[in-house]
Amino acid sequence: MFAKNNAFMKEAVESLYQMKEDEDIRQRCLERKDYYRTQADYQKAIDVLTTENARLSKENKGLSRKVETLSTVNESLMIELEHARRLLAQNGIKESI
């Protein structure tokens, strides 16, 4: 009531109200800026992880092919070993392995 009757107090109240509004707006702007910065950081991390995942997937495929190749070679060597053991046994030679 005092502020309603006193022009100086009314102006002071309006100034305080405006400053508070300005501070609220400034705070919202800072929060928005922080949000966008955080989102950019998240996107950057997602991009790095996506690239790394693609690289590791490609590497994994290459390693899988090597495993298949080695398995095939191993099977061939096991067949050769079994053949060599049969030949040794047929010729009366004891295996020393």
C-alpha positions as CSV (number, residue, x, y, z in Angstrom):
1,M,0.0,0.0,0.0
2,F,2.9,2.3,0.8
3,A,4.4,1.6,-2.6
4,K,1.1,2.4,-4.3
5,N,1.1,5.9,-2.8
6,N,4.8,6.7,-3.1
7,A,6.0,7.1,-6.7
8,F,9.7,6.6,-5.7
9,M,8.8,3.2,-4.0
10,K,6.7,2.2,-6.9
11,E,9.5,2.9,-9.3
12,A,11.9,1.0,-7.1
13,V,9.6,-2.0,-6.9
14,E,9.2,-2.0,-10.7
15,S,13.0,-1.8,-11.1
16,L,13.5,-4.7,-8.7
17,Y,10.8,-6.7,-10.6
18,Q,12.5,-6.0,-13.9
19,M,15.9,-6.9,-12.6
20,K,14.5,-10.2,-11.3
21,E,12.8,-10.9,-14.6
22,D,16.2,-10.1,-16.4
23,E,18.0,-12.5,-14.0
24,D,15.4,-15.2,-14.7
25,I,15.8,-14.8,-18.4
26,R,19.6,-14.7,-18.1
27,Q,19.5,-17.9,-16.1
28,R,17.2,-19.6,-18.6
29,C,19.6,-18.6,-21.4
30,L,22.6,-20.0,-19.5
31,E,20.7,-23.3,-18.9
32,R,19.8,-23.5,-22.6
33,K,23.4,-22.8,-23.6
34,D,24.5,-25.5,-21.2
35,Y,21.9,-27.9,-22.5
36,Y,23.1,-27.4,-26.1
37,R,26.7,-27.8,-25.1
38,T,25.9,-31.0,-23.3
39,Q,23.9,-32.3,-26.3
40,A,26.9,-31.5,-28.6
41,D,29.2,-33.4,-26.2
42,Y,26.9,-36.4,-26.2
43,Q,26.7,-36.3,-30.0
44,K,30.5,-36.1,-30.3
45,A,30.8,-39.1,-28.0
46,I,28.2,-41.0,-30.0
47,D,30.1,-40.2,-33.2
48,V,33.4,-41.4,-31.8
49,L,31.8,-44.6,-30.4
50,T,30.0,-45.2,-33.7
51,T,33.2,-44.9,-35.6
52,E,35.1,-47.1,-33.2
53,N,32.3,-49.7,-33.4
54,A,32.5,-49.7,-37.2
55,R,36.3,-50.2,-37.0
56,L,36.0,-53.0,-34.5
57,S,33.3,-54.7,-36.5
58,K,35.5,-54.6,-39.6
59,E,38.5,-55.9,-37.6
60,N,36.3,-58.7,-36.1
61,K,35.2,-59.8,-39.6
62,G,38.8,-60.0,-40.6
63,L,39.7,-62.0,-37.6
64,S,36.7,-64.3,-38.1
65,R,38.0,-65.0,-41.7
66,K,41.5,-65.8,-40.2
67,V,39.9,-68.2,-37.7
68,E,38.0,-69.9,-40.5
69,T,41.3,-70.2,-42.6
70,L,43.2,-71.5,-39.6
71,S,40.5,-74.0,-38.8
72,T,40.6,-75.3,-42.4
73,V,44.4,-75.5,-42.3
74,N,44.2,-77.3,-38.9
75,E,41.7,-79.8,-40.3
76,S,44.1,-80.5,-43.3
77,L,47.0,-80.9,-40.9
78,M,45.1,-83.3,-38.7
79,I,44.2,-85.4,-41.8
80,E,47.9,-85.4,-42.8
81,L,49.0,-86.4,-39.3
82,E,46.5,-89.2,-39.2
83,H,47.7,-90.4,-42.6
84,A,51.3,-90.2,-41.5
85,R,50.5,-92.3,-38.3
86,R,48.8,-94.9,-40.5
87,L,51.9,-95.1,-42.7
88,L,54.1,-95.4,-39.7
89,A,52.0,-98.2,-38.3
90,Q,51.8,-100.0,-41.6
91,N,55.6,-100.0,-41.8
92,G,56.1,-101.1,-38.2
93,I,57.6,-97.8,-37.1
94,K,56.8,-96.6,-33.6
95,E,55.6,-93.0,-33.3
96,S,58.1,-90.9,-31.2
97,I,55.8,-87.9,-30.6
